[in-house]
């Protein structure tokens, strides 16, 4: 086998992350060379718009509008896909793999939906797929799961993995503002997309959780199997009640191993305000991973942006480059497990949690006893209850915090309660996590 004296890279997609990746490869070329033992050469960049100035000196870099020129180039070792979406990104990655190219991608949506096909193709071709940048931007969380925590049975992962939602909830919490108002501000500042659906409805977080859970537990995790809720229904009233109770509301991606089954869910969650992850504000991400040997660990940093995400992309390039130079391209399995096994994803109705329930009750005698009666009949016990103020839209807000209850029982009880003539509107439900975290 010929000895390599450089690692040649081609980038498909020259947007925000592509520009950050190119900038790091160019500006940090010396430290990368020293760490790797050979230079990483940015050979080609493909984008539909190659004329716009990105503020980079691209000396010696070929620009093209044809992605095919990158994955058929015999000199290119690593193809970096940064266009996002399902098509043509999937076709480009599979074609690159077919041409025996190693691949690096930040495309969490693609991996969450089509990852198994991509991993299988890479394994068959004997190449590597790196996707550190697909989860939590610049935080090296996937490397930690694959390598640093490889000796552990992962008991749970709790993550704030969407900076847009965390920014919105932070302003709602600190300034008492409404969701719609803060969302508009986030869009104006570039923290939220013009169409923010993937972010605010939890879809982006669920994509990332599918990747995390797959690596943590060595089993395929389908995006469609992840229970997903967003933050659009969170109100200042619920945030105020959370404060009174000593909690903060965060959008969490949660996966746990429970009785041999995997929980995988994304939803607004109340956390005790003393938990470290509850204090993570603004656009920052944080993840708490609990392993049976290591105990609780905490990872924190920027979850998006050109340079943090580019940092993760380049880390994968360097890691793949080390394997290429050592002549061992299958050292670490793409999916972290040499032997995978199918595990059952626990249905949401079977999970156990504590719950925050806010009822809008008509202010008349007997209402409270009727509500608590239905809860008790469905095996739901109350740990605390508060009533704040008087009538809101002709109803009184009543908040109850439950002990551990099964989701199925909670849904059944609320279905009955919400039909009562003494209850105005649907009950607000927020799950509460009281378990040990980092």
C-alpha positions in Angstrom: 0.0 0.0 0.0 1.3 3.4 -1.0 2.3 5.7 1.9 0.1 8.7 2.2 1.8 12.1 2.7 -1.4 14.1 2.9 -5.2 13.8 3.5 -7.2 15.3 0.7 -10.6 16.7 1.4 -13.5 17.8 -0.7 -16.5 19.8 0.7 -20.0 19.6 -0.8 -21.9 22.7 0.5 -20.3 26.1 1.1 -22.9 27.6 3.4 -22.4 28.6 7.0 -20.9 25.3 8.2 -19.0 24.7 5.0 -17.4 28.1 5.3 -16.5 27.5 9.0 -15.0 24.1 8.1 -12.9 25.6 5.3 -11.8 28.4 7.5 -10.6 26.0 10.2 -8.8 23.8 7.7 -7.0 26.9 6.2 -6.3 29.0 9.3 -5.4 26.0 11.6 -3.5 24.1 9.0 -0.3 24.0 11.0 -1.8 22.7 14.3 -3.8 20.1 12.3 -0.6 19.0 10.5 1.3 18.7 13.8 -1.4 16.7 15.4 -2.0 14.4 12.4 1.5 14.0 11.2 0.6 15.0 7.7 -1.2 18.0 6.1 -4.9 18.1 5.5 -5.4 19.6 2.0 -8.7 21.2 1.1 -8.7 20.3 -2.6 -12.2 21.0 -3.9 -15.4 22.8 -2.8 -18.7 22.3 -4.5 -21.7 24.6 -4.2 -24.4 26.0 -6.4 -23.0 29.5 -5.7 -19.2 29.5 -6.0 -18.9 33.3 -6.8 -20.0 34.8 -3.5 -17.2 36.0 -1.4 -16.9 34.1 1.9 -14.0 36.1 3.2 -11.5 33.3 2.7 -8.3 33.0 0.8 -8.9 29.8 -1.2 -5.4 29.5 -2.7 -5.1 26.2 -4.5 -8.7 25.2 -3.8 -10.8 24.3 -6.8 -14.4 25.5 -6.9 -17.1 23.7 -8.8 -20.9 23.6 -9.1 -20.8 19.9 -9.7 -20.7 17.7 -6.6 -19.9 14.7 -8.7 -16.4 16.1 -9.4 -15.6 15.6 -5.7 -16.7 12.1 -5.1 -15.2 10.8 -8.4 -11.8 12.5 -7.9 -9.3 9.7 -7.2 -7.1 12.0 -5.1 -9.8 12.9 -2.6 -9.8 10.8 0.5 -12.6 12.4 2.6 -15.9 13.8 1.2 -17.6 16.3 3.5 -21.4 16.7 3.0 -22.7 19.9 4.4 -25.8 20.7 2.2 -28.3 19.2 4.7 -31.7 17.7 4.0 -32.5 14.3 2.5 -32.0 14.8 -1.2 -29.6 15.0 -2.9 -27.5 14.7 0.3 -28.3 11.0 0.7 -27.5 10.3 -3.0 -24.2 12.2 -2.8 -23.1 10.3 0.4 -24.0 6.9 -1.0 -22.2 7.7 -4.3 -19.1 8.8 -2.4 -19.2 5.6 -0.3 -19.5 3.6 -3.5 -16.4 5.3 -4.8 -14.5 4.2 -1.6 -14.5 7.7 -0.1 -14.7 8.3 3.6 -17.5 10.6 4.5 -18.1 13.3 7.1 -21.5 14.9 7.6 -23.4 17.2 9.9 -26.7 16.0 8.6 -28.7 14.8 11.6 -32.0 14.7 9.8 -30.6 12.4 7.1 -29.0 10.1 9.7 -32.1 9.9 11.9 -34.2 8.7 8.9 -31.8 7.0 6.6 -28.7 6.3 8.8 -29.0 2.5 8.8 -28.7 2.4 5.0 -25.7 4.7 5.1 -23.9 2.8 7.9 -24.5 -0.5 6.1 -23.1 0.9 2.8 -20.0 2.2 4.6 -19.4 -1.1 6.3 -19.7 -3.0 3.1 -17.4 -0.6 1.3 -14.8 -0.6 4.1 -15.0 3.2 4.7 -15.8 5.4 7.6 -18.7 7.8 8.2 -18.0 10.6 10.7 -20.9 12.6 12.1 -19.7 14.3 15.3 -21.2 17.6 14.0 -24.7 16.2 13.7 -25.4 16.5 17.5 -24.7 19.5 19.7 -22.4 21.4 17.4 -19.0 21.9 18.9 -19.5 19.6 21.9 -17.7 16.3 21.3 -20.6 14.3 22.7 -20.5 11.5 20.1 -16.8 10.9 20.6 -17.5 10.7 24.3 -20.2 8.1 23.8 -18.3 6.1 21.3 -14.9 6.2 23.0 -14.6 8.0 26.3 -17.6 6.2 27.9 -17.2 2.9 26.0 -16.7 0.9 29.2 -20.1 1.9 30.5 -23.6 0.8 30.3 -25.3 4.1 29.6 -28.1 4.5 32.1 -29.5 7.8 30.7 -28.9 10.8 28.6 -30.6 14.1 29.2 -29.9 16.8 26.6 -30.6 20.4 25.7 -29.7 20.0 22.1 -31.6 22.9 20.4 -30.3 26.4 21.0 -33.3 28.1 19.5 -35.7 26.5 22.0 -33.3 27.1 24.9 -33.0 30.8 23.9 -36.8 31.2 23.7 -37.4 29.5 27.0 -34.6 31.5 28.7 -36.2 34.8 27.6 -39.7 33.7 28.6 -38.3 32.6 32.0 -36.1 35.7 32.7 -38.4 38.4 31.2 -41.9 36.9 31.5 -42.6 37.3 27.8 -44.9 35.3 25.6 -43.7 32.6 23.2 -44.8 34.3 20.0 -43.1 37.5 20.9 -39.8 35.9 21.8 -39.9 33.7 18.7 -40.0 36.8 16.5 -37.0 38.2 18.3 -35.1 35.0 17.9 -35.9 35.1 14.1 -34.7 38.7 13.9 -31.4 37.8 15.6 -30.8 34.8 13.4 -31.3 32.3 16.2 -34.4 30.9 14.6 -35.2 30.0 10.9 -37.9 31.8 8.9 -39.8 28.5 9.2 -38.9 27.4 12.8 -41.1 24.3 12.8 -38.2 21.8 13.1 -36.8 23.7 16.1 -39.8 24.7 18.1 -41.8 21.5 17.6 -38.9 19.3 18.8 -38.2 17.7 15.5 -34.5 18.8 15.3 -34.0 17.6 18.9 -35.6 14.2 18.0 -33.3 13.8 15.0 -30.3 14.3 17.3 -31.7 12.0 19.9 -32.1 9.2 17.3 -28.3 9.4 16.6 -27.4 9.6 20.3 -29.5 6.7 21.4 -28.3 4.6 18.5 -24.7 5.1 19.6 -25.4 4.7 23.3 -27.3 1.4 23.1 -26.0 -0.3 20.0 -29.3 -0.7 18.3 -31.2 1.0 15.4 -33.4 3.8 16.7 -36.1 5.0 14.2 -37.0 8.7 14.3 -40.6 7.7 14.0 -40.3 5.8 17.3 -39.3 8.9 19.3 -42.1 10.7 21.1 -41.8 14.4 20.1 -43.3 17.5 21.6 -42.3 21.1 21.2 -42.5 24.3 23.2 -45.1 26.3 21.4 -47.7 25.6 24.1 -45.6 26.7 27.0 -47.0 29.9 28.6 -45.6 32.5 31.0 -48.2 31.2 33.5 -46.7 27.7 33.5 -43.2 29.2 33.8 -44.3 31.2 36.8 -45.8 28.1 38.5 -42.6 26.3 37.8 -40.6 29.0 39.6 -42.9 28.9 42.6 -42.4 25.1 42.7 -38.6 25.4 42.4 -38.3 24.2 38.8 -37.2 25.4 35.4 -38.7 24.3 32.1 -36.4 23.1 29.4 -36.9 21.3 26.1 -35.1 18.0 26.8 -34.1 15.1 24.6 -34.2 12.1 26.9 -33.1 8.5 26.4 -32.9 5.9 29.2 -32.4 2.1 29.5 -35.4 0.8 31.6 -35.9 -2.9 32.2 -34.1 -3.8 28.9 -36.1 -1.3 26.9 -35.1 2.1 25.6 -37.0 5.3 26.3 -36.5 7.9 23.6 -38.5 11.1 23.9 -38.4 14.9 23.4 -40.6 17.2 25.3 -40.7 20.2 27.6 -39.5 19.1 31.0 -39.5 20.5 34.5 -36.1 20.2 36.2 -35.3 21.2 39.8 -33.6 24.6 39.5 -30.5 23.3 41.4 -29.7 20.8 38.6 -26.7 22.0 36.6 -28.5 21.4 33.3 -31.3 23.6 34.5 -29.0 26.6 34.7 -27.9 26.4 31.0 -29.4 29.4 29.3 -29.4 31.2 25.9 -28.3 29.4 22.8 -26.0 27.0 24.6 -26.4 23.2 24.6 -25.8 20.8 27.5 -26.0 17.1 28.0 -25.9 14.9 31.1 -24.8 11.3 30.6 -25.0 8.8 33.4 -23.0 5.6 33.1 -22.9 2.7 35.5 -19.2 3.0 36.0 -18.4 6.7 35.6 -21.6 8.1 37.3 -22.9 11.5 36.2 -21.0 13.5 33.5 -21.9 16.9 32.1 -21.1 18.4 28.6 -21.6 22.0 27.8 -20.9 24.3 24.9 -22.2 25.9 21.7 -24.6 23.7 19.8 -24.5 25.6 16.5 -22.7 28.1 14.4 -20.1 28.1 11.7 -17.0 27.6 13.8 -18.3 25.3 16.6 -19.9 23.0 14.1 -16.9 23.3 11.8 -14.7 22.3 14.7 -16.6 19.0 15.0 -16.4 18.4 11.2 -12.7 18.9 11.2 -12.3 16.6 14.3 -13.8 13.8 12.2 -11.5 14.6 9.3 -8.5 14.3 11.6 -9.8 11.1 13.2 -10.3 9.5 9.7 -7.0 10.9 8.6 -5.2 9.1 11.5 -6.8 5.8 10.4 -5.8 6.3 6.8 -2.2 7.1 7.7 -2.1 4.0 10.0 -3.7 1.8 7.3 -6.6 0.7 9.6 -9.9 2.2 8.4 -12.2 -0.1 10.4 -10.7 0.5 13.8 -13.9 2.0 15.3 -17.3 0.8 14.0 -19.4 3.6 12.5 -22.2 2.7 14.9 -19.8 2.3 17.9 -20.7 -1.4 18.4 -19.0 -4.3 16.6 -22.0 -6.4 17.7 -25.3 -4.7 17.6 -28.6 -6.2 18.8 -32.2 -5.0 18.4 -33.7 -3.5 21.5 -37.3 -2.5 22.0 -38.2 1.1 22.1 -40.6 1.6 25.0 -43.9 3.1 24.0 -44.6 6.5 25.4 -47.8 5.3 27.2 -45.6 2.9 29.2 -43.1 5.4 30.6 -43.2 6.4 34.3 -42.7 10.0 35.3 -43.8 12.7 37.7 -46.2 15.2 36.2 -47.2 18.9 36.4 -50.9 19.3 35.7 -52.5 22.7 35.3 -56.3 22.6 35.2 -58.6 25.5 34.3 -61.4 24.8 36.7 -64.7 26.7 37.0 -64.8 28.3 40.5 -67.6 26.4 42.2 -67.8 23.9 45.1 -67.0 20.3 44.5 -64.8 20.8 41.4 -61.5 19.9 43.2 -62.8 16.7 44.7 -64.1 15.6 41.3 -60.7 16.1 39.7 -58.7 14.4 42.5 -61.2 11.6 42.5 -60.6 10.8 38.8 -56.8 11.0 39.4 -57.0 8.7 42.3 -59.2 6.2 40.4 -56.4 6.0 37.8 -53.5 5.4 40.3 -52.2 9.0 40.3 -51.3 10.4 43.7 -50.7 14.1 44.3 -47.5 15.3 45.9 -48.4 19.0 46.1 -51.0 21.5 44.9 -51.2 25.3 44.5 -53.8 27.7 43.3 -52.5 31.1 42.1 -54.8 34.1 42.0 -58.4 34.0 40.9 -60.3 33.8 37.7 -58.4 33.6 34.4 -60.8 33.7 31.4 -63.7 32.7 33.8 -61.7 29.8 35.2 -59.3 29.3 38.1 -55.8 27.8 37.4 -55.1 24.8 39.7 -51.7 23.1 39.6 -51.0 19.7 40.9 -47.7 17.9 41.0 -47.9 14.1 41.0 -45.7 11.3 42.3 -44.5 8.8 39.8 -47.3 7.7 37.5 -47.6 5.7 34.3 -48.3 7.8 31.2 -51.1 5.6 30.1 -52.9 6.3 33.4 -52.4 10.0 33.2 -53.8 10.1 29.6 -56.8 8.1 30.7 -57.5 10.4 33.6 -57.1 13.6 31.7 -59.3 12.3 28.9 -62.1 12.0 31.5 -61.3 15.3 33.3 -61.1 17.4 30.1 -64.7 16.3 29.3 -66.1 17.6 32.6 -68.4 20.6 32.4 -66.5 22.1 35.3 -63.1 22.2 33.4 -62.5 24.9 30.8 -60.1 23.7 28.0 -57.5 21.0 27.9 -55.2 20.4 30.9 -51.6 21.5 30.5 -49.2 18.6 31.1 -45.5 18.9 31.6 -43.4 15.9 32.7 -41.0 16.3 35.6 -37.6 14.7 35.9 -36.4 14.2 39.5 -33.8 11.5 38.9 -30.1 12.0 39.5 -28.3 14.0 36.7 -24.9 15.5 36.2 
